[in-house]
Amino acid sequence: MNLNEQRNAMRTTLTTLFAAGLLAASAQNSNVVNAYNYMQDGDLAKAAEYIEPAISHEATMGKDKTWRYRGDIYRMIGMGTDDALKAQFPDAMQKAIDSYLKAEELDEKGRYKDEHVKALGALQGASLNAGNAAFGEKDFDKAVAMYGQAQRIAQAFGQVDTNAVYNTALAYESAGNTAEALKAYRQVLDLGYDKVEVYRFMAQLQARQEDWDGAVATVREGRAKHPEDADLLKDELVYLLRAGRGNESEGVLTEALKKNPNDPILLSIQGSQYEEKLGAAEDQATKDELFGKAEGAYKAAIEADPEFFDAYFNIGVLYNNRAADMYEQCNSIKSDKEYMACKEKADAVYLAAKPYFEQAHNMKPDDAATIQQLMKLYAKTNDTAKFQEMKAKLGE
């Protein structure tokens, strides 16, 4: 083959390749047009079939129109009412969001910005609703994913969807993912969503992990922002006690009772504090005074809430401990007459616990500690039938 023949052959090859390229580009442009036409006709599955090849071909992948049409197609699928179509394209919402964001990126002149913003706003709301629906169905993984889509759209426009972040935290918590829930709650606070319940939910999660010091710190952070909130104050008190930091709790309790003087939990805690001091007291006058205060606090708790189990059980224990101290004192008495008089008083205190433990048992019939106390009391009063009844409940 001479030189001219070689040139002609090369020219023919290039022409063929060029023509093939034009045909391929034309085909992809036709795919975009076909996708649009099928979308207009309402055949969204067919529209999706035609648009997908166009997003990966060099002739059409760089055009904002390609991605905008793709966004339109999948938005209509994801936000439509055709459940079968949604099942066919389960990631339609995600594809729609990806497509509009890509279209916005490629639309350098901003000719379709308003259209993109409007479509993405609709998808943001739809993602939140889808997340809420999944949450209601206890599909927490899906809820987190949907809320994440809403956040992503907001971030793309320099905004913050605090509702989506907050709901994400709730979904993680409901799913039992404590670590991620705590991160999301912290993110909520950092974003300025400064609500009392966020601090309380965080502290409750920390408490479940027995991170009592962490719970105290979180509640105190909340109280610094919401100093008048009574619930945070009560939470701080409870977590201080669980953390073994009772020395810090007395002032907190006093402040809490000023806000809620008839709160049964606070009154019961007050009784426990008096009882703790009673255990460390040495002289009888101080013991008598502290016993009276503890007894009064527990009775006030019962009056405030007649269904409060802890107050009934605690006052029963208070009488038990008081009687044990009295029996010990009686044992040091030499005179039989004086001993019997002392023992009679101690018995009266011990038996004063009986109606309180009985009421506690009515509230929690399976509570083993209450049953054990009643067994001792029924043995003391020679009530054989009730003693055997309690014994049977313990499986003895």
C-alpha positions as CSV (number, residue, x, y, z in Angstrom):
1,M,0.0,0.0,0.0
2,N,1.5,3.3,-1.1
3,L,1.5,6.5,1.0
4,N,-1.7,7.9,-0.5
5,E,-3.5,4.6,0.1
6,Q,-2.3,4.6,3.7
7,R,-3.6,8.1,4.2
8,N,-6.9,7.3,2.7
9,A,-7.2,4.2,4.9
10,M,-6.4,6.3,8.0
11,R,-8.8,9.0,7.0
12,T,-11.5,6.4,6.5
13,T,-10.8,4.9,10.0
14,L,-10.9,8.3,11.7
15,T,-14.1,9.2,9.8
16,T,-15.6,5.9,11.0
17,L,-14.5,6.4,14.6
18,F,-15.8,10.0,14.5
19,A,-19.1,8.9,13.1
20,A,-19.3,6.2,15.7
21,G,-18.6,8.8,18.4
22,L,-21.3,11.0,17.0
23,L,-23.7,8.2,16.9
24,A,-22.9,7.2,20.5
25,A,-23.3,10.8,21.7
26,S,-26.5,11.1,19.7
27,A,-27.8,7.9,21.3
28,Q,-27.1,9.2,24.8
29,N,-28.8,12.5,23.9
30,S,-31.7,10.5,22.7
31,N,-31.7,8.6,26.0
32,V,-32.1,11.9,27.8
33,V,-34.9,13.0,25.5
34,N,-36.6,9.6,25.8
35,A,-36.3,9.6,29.6
36,Y,-37.9,13.1,29.7
37,N,-40.7,12.0,27.3
38,Y,-41.5,8.8,29.3
39,M,-41.5,10.9,32.5
40,Q,-44.0,13.3,30.9
41,D,-46.1,10.3,30.0
42,G,-46.0,9.0,33.5
43,D,-44.0,5.9,32.7
44,L,-41.4,6.5,35.4
45,A,-39.9,3.0,35.3
46,K,-39.2,3.4,31.6
47,A,-37.9,6.9,32.2
48,A,-35.4,5.6,34.8
49,E,-34.3,2.9,32.4
50,Y,-33.3,5.5,29.8
51,I,-31.8,8.1,32.1
52,E,-29.3,5.7,33.8
53,P,-27.0,5.2,30.8
54,A,-26.9,8.9,30.3
55,I,-25.3,9.7,33.6
56,S,-22.2,7.7,32.9
57,H,-21.6,8.6,29.3
58,E,-19.1,11.4,28.6
59,A,-21.5,13.0,26.2
60,T,-24.2,13.6,28.7
61,M,-22.8,13.1,32.2
62,G,-21.5,16.6,32.4
63,K,-24.8,18.3,31.6
64,D,-27.0,19.7,34.4
65,K,-30.1,18.8,32.4
66,T,-29.2,15.1,32.5
67,W,-29.0,15.1,36.3
68,R,-32.1,17.4,36.7
69,Y,-34.2,15.0,34.7
70,R,-32.9,12.1,36.7
71,G,-33.7,14.0,39.9
72,D,-37.2,14.7,38.6
73,I,-37.8,11.0,37.7
74,Y,-36.7,9.6,41.1
75,R,-38.3,12.4,43.1
76,M,-41.7,11.5,41.4
77,I,-41.0,7.8,42.2
78,G,-39.9,8.4,45.8
79,M,-42.6,10.9,46.7
80,G,-45.4,9.2,44.6
81,T,-48.1,6.9,45.8
82,D,-47.3,3.8,43.7
83,D,-46.0,1.3,46.3
84,A,-45.0,-1.2,43.7
85,L,-42.9,1.3,41.9
86,K,-41.3,2.4,45.2
87,A,-40.4,-1.2,45.9
88,Q,-38.8,-1.5,42.4
89,F,-36.7,1.6,43.2
90,P,-36.1,1.5,47.0
91,D,-33.3,4.1,46.8
92,A,-35.3,6.6,44.7
93,M,-35.2,9.3,47.3
94,Q,-31.4,9.0,47.7
95,K,-30.9,9.0,43.9
96,A,-33.2,12.1,43.5
97,I,-31.2,14.0,46.1
98,D,-27.8,13.0,44.6
99,S,-29.1,14.0,41.2
100,Y,-30.3,17.5,42.1
101,L,-27.2,18.2,44.1
102,K,-25.1,17.2,41.0
103,A,-27.4,19.3,38.7
104,E,-26.9,22.3,41.0
105,E,-23.1,21.8,40.9
106,L,-23.1,21.7,37.1
107,D,-25.5,24.6,36.7
108,E,-22.7,27.2,36.8
109,K,-24.9,30.1,35.7
110,G,-27.6,29.2,38.2
111,R,-30.4,29.2,35.6
112,Y,-32.2,26.4,37.4
113,K,-31.2,27.2,41.0
114,D,-34.8,28.0,42.1
115,E,-36.0,24.8,40.6
116,H,-33.3,22.8,42.4
117,V,-33.9,24.4,45.7
118,K,-37.7,23.8,45.4
119,A,-37.2,20.2,44.5
120,L,-34.7,19.5,47.3
121,G,-36.9,21.3,49.8
122,A,-39.7,19.0,49.0
123,L,-37.3,16.0,49.3
124,Q,-36.1,17.3,52.6
125,G,-39.6,17.4,54.0
126,A,-40.4,14.0,52.5
127,S,-37.2,12.5,54.1
128,L,-38.3,13.8,57.5
129,N,-41.7,12.3,57.0
130,A,-40.3,9.0,55.8
131,G,-38.0,9.0,58.8
132,N,-40.9,9.6,61.2
133,A,-42.9,6.8,59.5
134,A,-40.0,4.4,59.8
135,F,-39.6,5.4,63.5
136,G,-43.2,4.7,64.1
137,E,-42.7,1.2,62.6
138,K,-39.7,0.7,64.8
139,D,-37.4,0.5,61.7
140,F,-34.8,2.7,63.4
141,D,-32.0,2.0,60.9
142,K,-34.2,3.3,58.1
143,A,-35.3,6.3,60.2
144,V,-31.7,7.2,60.8
145,A,-31.0,7.0,57.0
146,M,-34.0,9.2,56.2
147,Y,-33.1,11.8,58.8
148,G,-29.6,11.8,57.4
149,Q,-30.9,12.6,53.9
150,A,-32.7,15.6,55.3
151,Q,-29.6,16.8,57.1
152,R,-27.5,16.4,53.9
153,I,-29.9,18.6,51.9
154,A,-29.8,21.3,54.5
155,Q,-26.0,21.2,54.7
156,A,-25.7,21.5,51.0
157,F,-27.3,25.0,51.3
158,G,-25.4,26.0,54.4
159,Q,-28.3,25.3,56.7
160,V,-29.0,23.1,59.7
161,D,-32.0,20.8,60.1
162,T,-32.0,20.5,63.9
163,N,-35.2,18.5,63.8
164,A,-33.5,15.9,61.7
165,V,-30.5,15.7,64.0
166,Y,-32.7,15.5,67.1
167,N,-34.8,12.8,65.6
168,T,-31.7,10.9,64.6
169,A,-30.6,10.9,68.3
170,L,-34.0,9.6,69.3
171,A,-33.8,6.9,66.7
172,Y,-30.4,5.8,67.8
173,E,-31.5,5.7,71.4
174,S,-34.6,3.7,70.6
175,A,-32.4,1.3,68.6
176,G,-30.2,0.8,71.7
177,N,-27.2,2.5,70.1
178,T,-26.1,4.6,73.1
179,A,-22.8,5.8,71.7
180,E,-24.3,7.2,68.5
181,A,-27.3,8.6,70.4
182,L,-25.0,10.6,72.7
183,K,-23.1,11.9,69.8
184,A,-26.3,13.0,68.1
185,Y,-27.6,14.7,71.2
186,R,-24.3,16.5,71.6
187,Q,-24.5,17.6,68.0
188,V,-28.0,19.0,68.7
189,L,-26.7,21.1,71.6
190,D,-23.8,22.3,69.5
191,L,-26.2,23.4,66.8
192,G,-28.0,25.5,69.3
193,Y,-31.0,23.3,70.0
194,D,-30.8,24.1,73.7
195,K,-33.8,22.2,75.2
196,V,-34.1,20.8,78.7
197,E,-35.1,17.4,77.4
198,V,-31.8,17.0,75.4
199,Y,-29.8,17.3,78.6
200,R,-32.2,14.9,80.4
201,F,-32.1,12.3,77.7
202,M,-28.3,12.5,77.5
203,A,-28.0,12.1,81.3
204,Q,-30.4,9.1,81.3
205,L,-28.3,7.4,78.7
206,Q,-25.2,8.0,80.7
207,A,-27.0,6.7,83.8
208,R,-27.9,3.4,82.0
209,Q,-24.2,2.9,81.5
210,E,-23.7,3.7,85.2
211,D,-21.7,6.7,84.2
212,W,-23.1,8.6,87.2
213,D,-20.4,11.4,87.2
214,G,-21.1,11.9,83.5
215,A,-24.8,12.2,84.2
216,V,-24.2,14.7,86.9
217,A,-22.0,16.8,84.6
218,T,-24.6,16.7,81.8
219,V,-27.4,17.8,84.1
220,R,-25.3,20.6,85.6
221,E,-24.5,21.8,82.1
222,G,-28.3,21.9,81.5
223,R,-29.0,23.7,84.8
224,A,-26.4,26.4,83.9
225,K,-28.7,27.1,80.9
226,H,-32.0,26.4,82.6
227,P,-31.5,27.2,86.3
228,E,-35.2,27.3,87.1
229,D,-36.0,23.8,85.7
230,A,-37.2,21.6,88.5
231,D,-36.7,18.3,86.7
232,L,-33.0,19.0,86.0
233,L,-32.6,19.9,89.6
234,K,-34.2,16.6,90.7
235,D,-32.1,14.7,88.2
236,E,-28.9,16.2,89.6
237,L,-29.9,15.1,93.1
238,V,-30.6,11.5,92.1
239,Y,-27.4,11.2,90.1
240,L,-25.3,12.7,92.9
241,L,-26.7,10.0,95.2
242,R,-26.1,7.2,92.7
243,A,-22.5,8.5,92.2
244,G,-21.9,8.3,96.0
245,R,-21.5,12.1,96.2
246,G,-24.1,12.5,99.0
247,N,-22.0,15.3,100.5
248,E,-22.9,17.4,97.5
249,S,-26.5,16.5,97.5
250,E,-27.9,18.2,100.6
251,G,-27.9,21.7,99.2
252,V,-29.3,20.5,96.0
253,L,-32.1,18.8,97.9
254,T,-32.9,21.9,99.9
255,E,-33.2,23.9,96.7
256,A,-35.3,21.2,95.0
257,L,-37.7,21.0,97.9
258,K,-38.2,24.8,97.8
259,K,-39.4,24.4,94.2
260,N,-41.4,21.2,94.8
261,P,-42.2,20.9,98.5
262,N,-44.7,18.0,97.9
263,D,-42.6,15.9,95.6
264,P,-42.7,12.3,97.0
265,I,-39.3,11.4,95.5
266,L,-37.6,14.4,97.0
267,L,-39.3,13.8,100.4
268,S,-38.2,10.2,100.3
269,I,-34.7,11.2,99.5
270,Q,-34.8,13.7,102.4
271,G,-35.9,10.8,104.7
272,S,-32.9,8.7,103.4
273,Q,-30.5,11.6,104.2
274,Y,-31.8,11.9,107.7
275,E,-31.5,8.2,108.1
276,E,-27.9,8.2,106.9
277,K,-27.1,10.8,109.5
278,L,-29.0,8.7,112.1
279,G,-26.7,5.8,111.4
280,A,-23.6,7.9,112.2
281,A,-25.1,9.7,115.3
282,E,-23.7,8.7,118.7
283,D,-25.8,10.4,121.4
284,Q,-29.4,9.4,122.0
285,A,-30.9,12.9,121.7
286,T,-29.5,13.3,118.2
287,K,-30.7,9.8,117.2
288,D,-34.2,10.6,118.4
289,E,-34.3,13.9,116.6
290,L,-33.0,12.4,113.3
291,F,-35.4,9.4,113.6
292,G,-38.3,11.8,114.0
293,K,-37.2,13.8,110.9
294,A,-36.7,10.7,108.8
295,E,-40.1,9.3,109.8
296,G,-41.8,12.6,109.1
297,A,-40.2,12.9,105.7
298,Y,-41.3,9.3,104.7
299,K,-44.8,9.9,105.9
300,A,-45.0,13.2,104.0
301,A,-43.9,11.3,100.9
302,I,-46.7,8.8,101.4
303,E,-49.2,11.6,101.9
304,A,-48.0,13.2,98.7
305,D,-48.3,10.0,96.7
306,P,-50.1,7.1,98.4
307,E,-48.9,4.8,95.6
308,F,-45.2,5.5,96.1
309,F,-43.6,2.1,96.9
310,D,-40.2,3.4,98.0
311,A,-41.6,5.5,100.8
312,Y,-43.6,2.6,102.3
313,F,-40.6,0.2,102.1
314,N,-38.1,2.8,103.4
315,I,-40.2,3.7,106.5
316,G,-40.5,0.0,107.2
317,V,-36.7,-0.3,107.1
318,L,-36.4,2.8,109.3
319,Y,-38.6,1.1,112.0
320,N,-36.6,-2.1,111.6
321,N,-33.3,-0.3,112.2
322,R,-34.7,1.7,115.1
323,A,-36.0,-1.4,116.8
324,A,-32.6,-3.2,116.3
325,D,-30.8,-0.4,118.0
326,M,-33.3,-0.5,120.8
327,Y,-33.0,-4.3,121.2
328,E,-29.2,-3.8,121.5
329,Q,-29.7,-1.3,124.3
330,C,-32.2,-3.6,126.0
331,N,-29.6,-6.4,126.0
332,S,-27.3,-4.4,128.3
333,I,-30.0,-4.0,131.0
334,K,-29.6,-6.3,134.1
335,S,-33.0,-5.8,135.7
336,D,-35.6,-8.2,134.3
337,K,-38.4,-5.7,134.8
338,E,-36.5,-2.9,133.1
339,Y,-35.5,-5.3,130.3
340,M,-39.0,-6.3,129.7
341,A,-40.2,-2.7,129.6
342,C,-37.4,-1.8,127.1
343,K,-38.2,-4.9,125.0
344,E,-41.9,-4.0,124.9
345,K,-41.0,-0.6,123.5
346,A,-38.7,-2.0,121.0
347,D,-41.3,-4.6,119.9
348,A,-43.8,-1.7,119.4
349,V,-41.4,0.1,117.1
350,Y,-40.6,-3.1,115.2
351,L,-44.2,-4.0,114.7
352,A,-44.9,-0.5,113.5
353,A,-43.2,-1.5,110.2
354,K,-45.8,-4.2,109.5
355,P,-48.6,-2.1,107.9
356,Y,-46.0,-0.3,105.7
357,F,-44.4,-3.5,104.4
358,E,-47.9,-5.0,103.8
359,Q,-48.8,-2.0,101.7
360,A,-45.5,-2.2,99.9
361,H,-46.2,-5.9,99.2
362,N,-49.7,-5.0,97.8
363,M,-48.0,-2.7,95.3
364,K,-45.2,-5.1,94.4
365,P,-46.3,-8.6,95.2
366,D,-43.1,-10.2,93.8
367,D,-40.6,-8.0,95.6
368,A,-38.4,-10.5,97.5
369,A,-37.0,-8.0,100.1
370,T,-40.5,-7.0,101.2
371,I,-41.6,-10.6,101.5
372,Q,-38.6,-11.4,103.6
373,Q,-39.4,-8.6,106.0
374,L,-43.0,-9.7,106.3
375,M,-41.9,-13.3,107.0
376,K,-39.9,-12.0,110.1
377,L,-42.9,-9.8,111.2
378,Y,-45.4,-12.7,110.9
379,A,-43.0,-15.0,112.8
380,K,-42.7,-12.3,115.5
381,T,-46.5,-12.1,115.8
382,N,-47.0,-15.9,115.5
383,D,-49.1,-15.5,112.4
384,T,-48.3,-19.0,111.0
385,A,-50.7,-18.8,108.1
386,K,-49.3,-15.6,106.7
387,F,-45.7,-16.7,107.4
388,Q,-46.2,-19.8,105.3
389,E,-47.8,-17.8,102.6
390,M,-44.8,-15.5,102.4
391,K,-42.5,-18.5,102.6
392,A,-44.2,-20.1,99.6
393,K,-43.8,-17.0,97.6
394,L,-40.1,-17.3,98.0
395,G,-40.3,-20.9,96.9
396,E,-39.1,-22.2,100.2
